[in-house]
Amino acid sequence: MTTPATRILPLVIAACLVAPGAALAGPTASCDFIEIHASSAKDPSIPAELKPLEKKLKKPPFSSWNVFKQLSRATKTIEQNKAETVKLTMGQATVLLTDLDKGAKKTRIKLSVTMDDQNGKRVADAKVALDAGDYIVLGRNLPNDEGHLLAATCKP
Amino acid sequence: VAERDRATDRDAAVMQHVDGELAAGEAADVETAIARDPALRGKAEGVRELTELVRGHLELAADAAEPRFANLWSQIEKRIEHDRAPAAAEKRASSVMEAAPAGLLGRIARWLDRRRGHILTGVASAGAVAAIALVIRGTADQVTTGDAGGAIPVIPVVDHRPPEVESLDVPEGSGTVFTIEDDDGDATVIWVTPADTVEGL
């Protein structure tokens, strides 16, 4: 025969186990990474999967190309202060969520982003702060007047 | 004596003629007599002048007295109105008393009728207070009922801040930062130019 105390005890133990983990879990952000190859050709081309970026790709400095191809795409949930590696077709990127400010205004996200080329050489290391939904784009020139872009956008 | 009486009658007839009080036949006779008798004509002219003098004097006196009469009439009218007002109020009160029905509804109606001014003022004040309360409540609902079922969600005004590049390290070249703004949101572009390309330029 079980007493009320013995029935409540497992719940208390479970709560003690779960609560510290829940308290320690920091904020997270869901980030989209889009790797793009840019070139020039007679016929302009922007695929449907790049429609969210189409307006931006038609403005400088991207307007020097007119053909854009999506090389890879990834969506990752990033925990604060926990670096996340994103494999790219032409290299890799590392993203670290350093701060996420959910104030009365739009959520402000601070990221540390690094991009390496396919040879493992560091292309850029940047720390940026942007509103949720805005994009950070890292780009570099490739031989034959082509371009390599990595666009990232995060939401809480 | 007879002659004197005749002269007196004649003078009276001339005076009446001058005043226009004689009939047409008598006036013609007097006119004929005046034309024949110079003394009578002199009397007629004297009477005319005297009549004109008296009339002019009376007209002047009337003109002078008119403002005083107007003031006097004004005072009389005020007094009449003053005397009439309490009598009318008394009459009205007595008519209400007489016309009021004896039943409960009649008493209520009479009570309301007597306090009509107070009731109208109270109703207007209550309406104003209700309107203010509705306005205040509507504002509070807009602020607090974001998740309430059926309520219209209120989208807060968001202050958009532009992206910021806090630090940039480009080991193998140089970096240029652009900001692109459009309807889909801002984009911060970090464009890396390899060192060999820069040197080649």
Interface residues (C-beta under 8 A of the other chain):
Chain A: P52 L53 K55 K56 K59 P60 P61 F62 A104 K105 K106 R108 K110 K121 R122 V123 A124 D125 A126 K127 V128 A129 L130 D131 G133 D134 Y135 I136 V137 L138 G139 R140 N141 A151 T153
Chain B: P156 V158 D159 H160 R161 P163 E164 V165 E166 S167 L168 D169 V170 P171 E172 G175 T176 F178 I180 D182 D183 D184 G185 D186 A187 T188 V189 I190 W191 V192 T193 P194 T197
